[in-house]
Amino acid sequence: MAAIAESMIDQAIAELVNRDKQAAAEVPRNEEQLNRLQIEIDDEVLRLLATRQPVANDLRLLLSVTRINSELERIGDLTINITENVQILVERPPLKPLIDIPHMAQLARTMVRQSLDALVQGNAELAQAVIMADDQVDALKDQVLRELLTYMLGDMRTIERALALILISRHLERIADHATNIAQDVICLIQGRDVRHPRTPRTPAPT
């Protein structure tokens, strides 16, 4: 599933960068395949839960697989959303040179791959690196938003194209978030600690 999700990201961004509608022609079919695999994996997990009654580490592994499975399916959905916005852009003149969005896509794709590598290798350090990389994607999204708002304020004719690019950047940020969720599940699986909601020190109430 991870390989399919990565391929879908590549295809969607290739369509945007190369202005080639055929580059992402396989994305809908890949998304259907991703959905089928999600159902198959979930069914297998349910079968194992019912027949093997796993406990401790085995149970934690199966629950993690189910959550990761869901994250990958959502990545596929977001990639479909990206292609829908890309199709708006390739039919119109380019608004600006594309630098930050392809960079975001590469970072998000790498995060997806490394989060699954961390699972396969049992590598909590790699999973932590994925979590840290999410800040880079967030910063790029904010940069894209600021730049495109400037375009829209300067020329109303750019609004449709600018909004499409903003939505693409948001979808890429969400893909990175899902990769981060996978990495957090990997750390929970390996170390037995939940890092999804880090505790923050409570501020003493004023007296």
C-alpha positions in Angstrom: 0.0 0.0 0.0 2.8 2.4 0.8 4.4 2.0 -2.6 1.0 2.7 -4.3 0.5 5.8 -2.2 4.0 7.1 -3.0 3.5 6.4 -6.7 0.2 8.4 -6.6 1.9 11.4 -5.1 4.6 11.2 -7.8 2.1 11.0 -10.6 0.0 13.9 -9.3 2.9 16.2 -8.9 4.3 15.2 -12.3 1.1 16.2 -13.9 1.4 19.6 -12.2 5.1 20.2 -13.0 5.0 18.9 -16.5 1.5 20.2 -17.3 0.8 16.7 -18.6 -2.8 15.4 -18.0 -1.7 11.9 -18.8 0.9 11.8 -16.0 -1.7 11.2 -13.4 -4.0 9.0 -15.5 -3.3 6.0 -13.2 -4.1 7.9 -10.0 -7.8 6.9 -9.9 -7.0 3.3 -10.6 -4.3 3.2 -8.0 -6.7 4.7 -5.5 -9.2 1.9 -6.2 -6.4 -0.6 -5.7 -5.5 1.1 -2.4 -9.1 0.9 -1.2 -9.3 -2.8 -2.1 -6.1 -3.5 -0.2 -7.3 -1.7 2.8 -10.4 -3.9 2.9 -8.4 -7.0 2.5 -5.9 -6.1 5.2 -8.6 -5.1 7.6 -10.5 -8.4 7.0 -7.3 -10.3 7.6 -6.7 -8.4 10.9 -10.2 -9.2 12.0 -9.8 -12.9 11.1 -6.6 -13.0 13.2 -8.2 -11.3 16.1 -11.1 -13.7 16.1 -9.1 -16.9 15.5 -5.8 -16.3 17.3 -6.9 -14.0 20.2 -3.5 -12.3 20.2 -2.3 -10.6 23.4 0.4 -8.1 24.4 2.8 -7.3 21.5 0.9 -9.3 18.9 -2.3 -7.4 19.7 -0.5 -4.1 19.6 1.0 -5.0 16.2 -2.4 -5.8 14.7 -4.0 -2.7 16.0 -1.1 -0.6 14.6 -1.5 -2.3 11.2 -5.2 -1.3 11.2 -4.4 2.3 12.0 -1.6 2.5 9.5 -3.8 0.9 6.9 -6.3 3.7 7.4 -3.7 6.4 7.2 -2.5 5.1 3.8 -6.0 5.0 2.5 -6.5 8.6 3.5 -3.2 9.5 1.7 -4.7 8.1 -1.4 -7.9 10.2 -1.0 -5.8 13.3 -0.6 -3.8 12.5 -3.7 -7.1 12.3 -5.6 -7.9 15.8 -4.3 -4.6 17.0 -5.5 -5.2 15.7 -9.0 -8.5 17.5 -9.1 -6.9 20.8 -8.4 -4.0 20.1 -10.8 -6.5 19.6 -13.6 -7.7 23.2 -13.0 -4.1 24.5 -13.3 -2.9 22.6 -16.4 -5.8 24.1 -18.4 -4.7 27.7 -17.6 -1.4 29.7 -18.0 1.1 29.1 -15.2 0.7 31.4 -12.3 4.3 31.2 -11.0 7.4 29.0 -11.0 6.7 25.9 -9.0 9.4 25.5 -6.4 7.9 25.1 -2.9 5.1 22.7 -3.8 7.3 20.1 -5.6 9.6 20.4 -2.5 6.7 19.8 -0.2 5.6 16.8 -2.3 9.1 15.3 -2.1 9.3 15.8 1.6 5.8 14.3 2.1 6.6 11.3 -0.1 9.9 10.7 1.8 8.0 10.9 5.1 5.5 8.2 3.9 8.3 5.9 2.8 10.4 6.4 5.9 7.5 5.9 8.2 6.9 2.5 6.7 10.6 1.7 6.7 10.7 2.5 10.4 7.9 0.0 10.9 9.6 -2.8 8.9 13.0 -2.2 10.5 11.6 -1.6 14.0 13.5 1.7 14.0 12.2 4.2 16.5 14.9 6.8 15.6 13.8 6.8 11.9 10.2 7.2 13.1 11.2 10.2 15.2 13.0 11.8 12.2 9.7 11.5 10.3 7.9 13.3 13.1 10.5 16.1 13.1 10.3 16.5 9.3 6.6 17.5 9.6 7.7 21.0 10.8 9.4 21.6 7.4 6.3 20.8 5.5 4.2 23.0 7.7 6.7 25.9 7.2 6.5 25.4 3.4 2.7 25.4 3.4 2.7 28.7 5.3 5.2 30.2 2.9 3.1 29.1 -0.1 0.0 30.6 1.5 1.7 34.0 2.1 3.0 34.2 -1.4 -0.2 33.2 -3.1 -2.2 35.7 -1.0 0.0 38.4 -2.4 -0.8 37.2 -5.9 -4.6 37.2 -5.2 -4.5 40.7 -3.6 -2.5 42.1 -6.5 -4.6 40.6 -9.4 -8.1 39.1 -9.0 -7.6 37.1 -12.2 -5.1 34.9 -10.3 -7.6 33.9 -7.6 -8.8 30.6 -9.1 -5.2 29.4 -9.9 -3.9 30.6 -6.5 -6.7 28.8 -4.6 -5.9 25.6 -6.5 -2.3 25.8 -5.5 -3.2 26.6 -1.9 -5.4 23.6 -1.7 -2.7 21.4 -3.2 -0.3 22.6 -0.5 -2.8 21.9 2.2 -3.4 18.4 0.9 0.4 17.8 0.9 0.6 19.0 4.4 -2.2 16.5 5.4 -0.3 13.7 3.7 2.7 14.6 5.8 0.4 14.6 8.9 -0.7 11.1 8.0 2.9 10.0 7.6 3.6 11.5 11.0 0.7 9.5 12.5 2.2 6.3 11.1 5.5 7.2 12.6 3.9 7.9 16.0 2.2 4.5 15.8 5.6 2.9 15.1 7.1 4.4 18.2 4.1 3.2 20.2 4.6 -0.3 18.8 8.3 -0.4 19.4 8.6 1.5 22.7 5.1 1.0 24.2 4.6 4.7 24.7 2.0 7.0 23.1 3.6 10.1 21.6 0.5 11.3 19.8 -0.5 13.6 22.6 2.6 14.8 24.4 1.9 16.1 27.9 2.6 19.7 28.5 3.4 21.1 32.0 0.4 22.6 33.6 0.7 26.3 34.5 0.0 26.8 38.1 -3.3 28.7 38.7 -2.8 32.3 39.9 -3.2 32.8 43.6 
